[in-house]
């Protein structure tokens, strides 16, 4: 039996935690930031996907290098993936305002299968036991990030560089299970409308063979760099609504709700995702607020 599926976590609010997708984002801002995404997919369906991600990244003193790390847990039915990666990136000045960053992250991935949640056609099949099977493998990710700070960006990332094979039993000598090549491409552009308003279209393309290409296309409307409303469409999956708020320029909260467009809408009440963020600038202003550089 051979199965194919996307092996990396999915986010609706990918535009706020793009470092979790692309290690070259690390250090692209002039402050350190910590972000978390908590996603509860297809609420109402037993053992539906749940994803929890925590990331941190920031620049070196000279701002030509970036460092960071990301930790995630992705639970889908009887499977659970726990991953950790640490990253390094280097930023090249293309001109006075545009930079190009190359980044690499390396870490480990633990893949767990809970046999007690799997109903077998043959109860005496010994291939999958009722216990918890685990595989621990090395993992790596490469990224490219071209950007003009606070204006636009274009990024490409390649997860699962090692294409590690997964062996769940000590006696296994061959396996068809492995981490497949994935390809991600992201982009956004911010248009200012007067002094108070701006609009930011964004896009992410995701591909893994032999699954079809998927695209998230959306935009958010921003008021005074403090409040935003947005919407996205994910092909063959869902429409999403987004809302968010920045408190005192250094605390950020975002919420999104996915309206499923597939037949799963007959069994699920939708998908919830909460994003939390905090930045550390260390450069207070005369009024005691943090530096006004925004998320």
Helices and strands as residue ranges (DSSP letters): G 14-16, G 18-20, G 23-25, E 32-40, E 50-59, E 65-76, E 79-93, E 98-114, G 115-117, E 132-148, E 152-158, E 183-193, E 197-207, E 214-223, E 227-234, E 238-247, E 251-260, G 263-266, E 271-280
